[in-house]
Amino acid sequence: MDSYFRIAGSLVGPAAIFAILAVAGCDAPPGSFNANDLYAQVVATRQNSQPGQAAADVSMVMESLFGTPDAPKLPNAIPTNLVDPENLTRAAGPVYSDEDDTHFGIYRSRCVVCHALDGSGAGPAAALQNPYPRDLRAGVFKYKSTPRGEKPTKEDLLAILKRGAPGSAMPAFDRLPQEDLDALVDYVIYLSIRGEVERRLIQFAVTEMGYGDQDGAAIDSERLILDAEGKLTDPELRQTVSQIIENVAGQWSDPTPITVPPMPDFEGDDLVAAIERGRELFHGQQANCASCHGTNGNGQAVTLDFDDWTKEFTTLLGISPGDKAAVKQMRKLGALPPRPISPRNLSWGVYRGGDDPETLYRRLVAGIAGTPMPGLLVQEGEGSTGVTLDQVWDLIAYLRSLGDLQLAGTSR
Amino acid sequence: MSDTLTQPIPANIDAVPPGRGLHRWSILIVCLVWPLIWVGGQVTTYDAGMAVPDWPGTYGYNLFLYPYQTWLFGPFDLFIEHGHRLLGALVGIASIVAVAFAFVSEPRVWVRSLSVVVLIAVIGQGALGGARVVLADRTLAMVHGCTAEIFFTLCVTLMVVTSRWWWAQSANSPRSLLQVSSFRPSGGLIALVGVVLALAYLQVLLGAQLRHVQPTASPGGFKHLVYTHIATAFLVLSLAAVAAWKLRSKAIGRQVRSAAGSEKAEANQNGCGDLTLSRPAMLLVLFVSLQITLGLATWVARYGMPLFAQTNPSMASYLVKSQAFAESLIITGHVATGALVLVTSAFLLLRLVRANYSRRPEWVAS
């Protein structure tokens, strides 16, 4: 019997070594944010050129301006009432907490597995999610109270964090302390501004600085070069970069929510009539919702469309999302596999962005940014191209009746 | 159930085998280690590994002198991290006592050595946990989680080899009179359970990589890890089921007939085989099934309802809740049940090896 255990004992060491080897080398402390190679390729393809060193050089400039995942910096052009530096420090970096229950590294603890360190939405778990996590770098947000082309308010970001998105992997973080949520909101804005500035700078480098030239790189005097202090050597370029940051940050300065007019007081027969009118609009030519959402919103209509994040590196470049060879090149640069976007099955009454009448009103008139969901044209009188304000409420009455929700009733 | 366990106990039962105290103590250690794995799992689920920044002390206090009011009524992260350390220390103390028991009452040198290995392992495990904190290294947290399962397996090994059953298999033991079966497990069956044990540990490694995933890991790599984890889970279930079936089936009855003669053939025709082997095998199948169920639930709790499962409003409206206690128990339960799968495999393998060794034809004849 002893021999059995001598053999077993001799296996313990190798087994332990195997176990350690299996996990060794996995710890990869994030040094820098990833360069946005995908967008550089997109811009270069649009220009019928090559991205060259654009993404790498821009990434270097970005690090000098915005810091690293462990040590983020706030450029002067971003007001501290938009992004509180203290919140930035709390949300970024490694995860720990203190005896007073103050949490640090909140983004890495709660968000990074899906949204990735740089907010690209290509975190480790992203490929297994449908829909994919949001790419914050494009500065486009789906669920918000503001017009389609505008940034969300801080309250919008706070709301989606607290409420989560049912039917997706986006959790409800309502158990987190308010200060943690505030820190996350500020960090999301920071990542979004950082990402958008990076995109604009890549665009500028490829189209204006010669990075997209046939030789693949501009001459040194035209490149983004940093001095010993980490500042751009060219004062003119420095001015341009500051202007870009100001422009992007400025969009976040005062987003205005869409004003929601008073909701009609539908009751009894009025409500039944409103639902019926809404049903006709839903299936009619004016609103034409059924063409995507199917009869009675059953989500069975046959559609083939993609969100804007996917279209950017496929159809808008003339690449079919089904072209595996072409898409593979983009995936190597960080793109996730193209996945068709499906209109919601409205008959279930499950709305990821919220189902209260005010939210549905904003969704109908502004659409959903980044998706094929258009906004309705609201006009004074009845016409063939738009709908009136009353008709919007009729549609809302119908939509809420689909999910057995009472108009103005309690949200799910 | 007509095996010889039901026969009258002979008069020489009082010939107590050595190591009983050690066996009972090792059961206590096993009963402490499983909750320790639970609490450690909760530390990871809540990402509370760095809730106490120093080690081996707690915020400058000696581990055992940290104010209990702050521990019990302070931040939840601190509660579970400090609790994990205290429980770990308790297991360490219990391991020291086990070594003392072994050197006082255990005649087998290799069992004494094993008790020392358990003690060294728990010290190493504590040091690894400390290094994770001092170095703020998440990979060490993953290694700490993986080696915890090895430690748990060592504790179960100590429990098995000091048990009455183990002693009863010995030809020199008075309890050999109670030999329940002369069924001798084949080398193939041992290899099969050995593969289950190896795969169960592979699952621990894969699961740990998913739980402690690095922020810079690629989506493709994570996806393949998930698929491998799922495929291996069903492989483990299949192999465990085959092992259980072989141990319970009437084929075993026939095997016993040929090996031990007609007297045993009747005893095994009920199809239960040697219950001391088939019951752990059935338990293993049960644990693996539970583990797969918990794995699916863990995915839903962590990443939401998969789109293919959103077939009705209830499923489509499922909302992931961050920091929810019930969900955290599901996620950590998956870790803890994985540990049970591992140690049950080890338990069964040890018994099979023992039975194979002690039921050799020459021993049976003697």
Interface residues (C-beta under 8 A of the other chain):
Chain A: M1 D2 Y4 F5 R6 V12 A15 A16 A19 I20 A22 V23 A24 C26 D27 A28 P30 P69 P94 V95 Y96 S97 D98 E99 D100 D101 H103 R108 S109 R110 V112 V113 A116 L117 A122 G123 P124 A125 A126 A127 L128 Q129 N130 G164 A165 P166 G167 S168 A169 M170 P171 A172 F173 D174 R175 L176 L336 N345 W348 G349 V350 G403 R412
Chain B: D47 A48 G49 M50 A51 P53 Y59 T70 G74 P75 F76 D77 L78 W110 L114 V117 A136 D137 R138 T139 L140 M142 V143 C146 T147 I150 Y201 L205 A208 Q209 H212 V213 Q214 P215 T216 A217 S218 P219 G220 G221 F222 K223 V226 Y303 G304 M305 P306 L307 Q310 N312 P313 A316 S317 Y318 L319 V320 K321 S322 Q323 A324 V353 R354 Y357 S358
